[in-house]
Amino acid sequence: MALVRKGSRRIIVDGVTYRWRVRRRPTYDQGLVWSPLTYAIEQAETSGTTLVITTNQPHPSNWCEIAARPVLPAEVAATIRMAHAKGWTPDEPGSPFLLDLSQGFVPAG
């Protein structure tokens, strides 16, 4: 799964360049705050395994107007380091590496 370049942001972590992206529009479940925000990260220079993070917060553009904080670069960098510690190898091909940090998310409704 390749990350779409449009709308992605660059970040350098430990000397390696990555691109990360939050989906601009929420999915139906994210819009209704039934599921949490997710975002994706991949290494910029080589195509390989994409990291998909499930957070414990709602999507900022949810339709229920529930307050959400933005995903900050410091959080992305920490997540990249955590994923590496859990075995993510971004330069090797394979299925997306899923990192679930959604503990504490409370769906609306």
C-alpha positions as CSV (number, residue, x, y, z in Angstrom):
1,M,0.0,0.0,0.0
2,A,1.6,3.2,-1.1
3,L,0.9,6.5,0.6
4,V,-0.5,9.2,-1.6
5,R,2.0,12.0,-1.9
6,K,-0.6,14.8,-2.1
7,G,-1.4,16.0,1.4
8,S,1.4,14.0,3.1
9,R,4.0,15.7,5.3
10,R,7.7,14.9,5.6
11,I,9.4,14.2,8.9
12,I,13.0,13.1,9.6
13,V,13.4,10.7,12.5
14,D,16.9,9.5,13.5
15,G,18.3,10.6,10.1
16,V,15.6,8.8,8.0
17,T,13.0,10.7,6.0
18,Y,9.4,9.5,6.3
19,R,6.1,10.8,4.9
20,W,2.9,10.7,7.0
21,R,-0.7,11.5,6.2
22,V,-4.0,11.9,8.0
23,R,-7.0,11.2,5.9
24,R,-8.5,14.6,5.0
25,R,-12.1,13.5,5.2
26,P,-13.2,11.0,7.9
27,T,-14.6,7.6,7.0
28,Y,-18.3,7.2,7.9
29,D,-17.5,5.6,11.2
30,Q,-14.9,8.2,12.0
31,G,-17.4,11.0,11.1
32,L,-19.9,9.7,13.6
33,V,-17.1,9.1,16.1
34,W,-17.8,5.3,16.2
35,S,-14.1,4.6,15.4
36,P,-10.9,6.6,16.1
37,L,-8.6,8.6,13.9
38,T,-6.0,6.6,11.9
39,Y,-3.0,7.9,10.0
40,A,-0.3,6.3,7.9
41,I,3.5,6.5,7.7
42,E,6.0,5.2,5.1
43,Q,9.7,5.7,4.4
44,A,10.1,8.5,1.8
45,E,13.0,7.1,-0.3
46,T,12.0,3.4,-0.6
47,S,8.7,1.7,-1.0
48,G,8.0,-0.9,1.6
49,T,5.7,-1.7,4.5
50,T,3.4,1.1,5.5
51,L,2.7,1.8,9.2
52,V,-1.0,2.4,10.0
53,I,-1.6,3.9,13.5
54,T,-5.0,3.8,15.2
55,T,-5.1,6.6,17.8
56,N,-7.4,7.0,20.8
57,Q,-8.9,10.3,19.6
58,P,-11.7,11.2,17.2
59,H,-11.0,12.5,13.7
60,P,-10.6,16.3,13.7
61,S,-13.3,16.7,11.0
62,N,-15.9,14.5,12.7
63,W,-19.5,15.4,12.1
64,C,-20.5,15.4,15.8
65,E,-18.3,18.4,16.5
66,I,-16.5,16.5,19.3
67,A,-13.3,18.2,20.2
68,A,-10.2,16.6,18.8
69,R,-6.5,17.6,19.0
70,P,-4.3,17.6,15.9
71,V,-1.7,15.0,15.2
72,L,1.6,16.7,15.9
73,P,5.0,15.9,14.4
74,A,6.5,15.0,17.9
75,E,3.7,12.4,18.2
76,V,4.5,11.0,14.8
77,A,8.2,10.7,15.6
78,A,7.4,8.9,18.9
79,T,5.1,6.5,17.0
80,I,7.8,5.7,14.4
81,R,10.3,4.9,17.2
82,M,7.7,2.8,19.0
83,A,6.8,0.9,15.8
84,H,10.5,0.2,15.1
85,A,10.8,-1.2,18.7
86,K,7.8,-3.5,18.0
87,G,9.3,-4.9,14.7
88,W,8.2,-2.5,11.9
89,T,10.7,-2.7,9.0
90,P,9.7,0.1,6.6
91,D,12.2,-0.8,3.9
92,E,11.0,-4.4,3.4
93,P,7.9,-5.2,1.3
94,G,4.8,-6.6,3.1
95,S,1.4,-6.0,4.5
96,P,0.8,-2.8,6.4
97,F,2.1,-2.9,10.0
98,L,-0.8,-2.0,12.3
99,L,-0.1,-0.2,15.5
100,D,-3.2,0.1,17.7
101,L,-3.0,2.9,20.3
102,S,-6.8,3.2,20.6
103,Q,-7.0,2.1,24.3
104,G,-9.2,4.6,26.0
105,F,-11.2,5.7,22.9
106,V,-14.9,6.1,23.8
107,P,-17.2,6.0,20.7
108,A,-20.0,8.5,20.6
109,G,-23.6,7.4,20.8
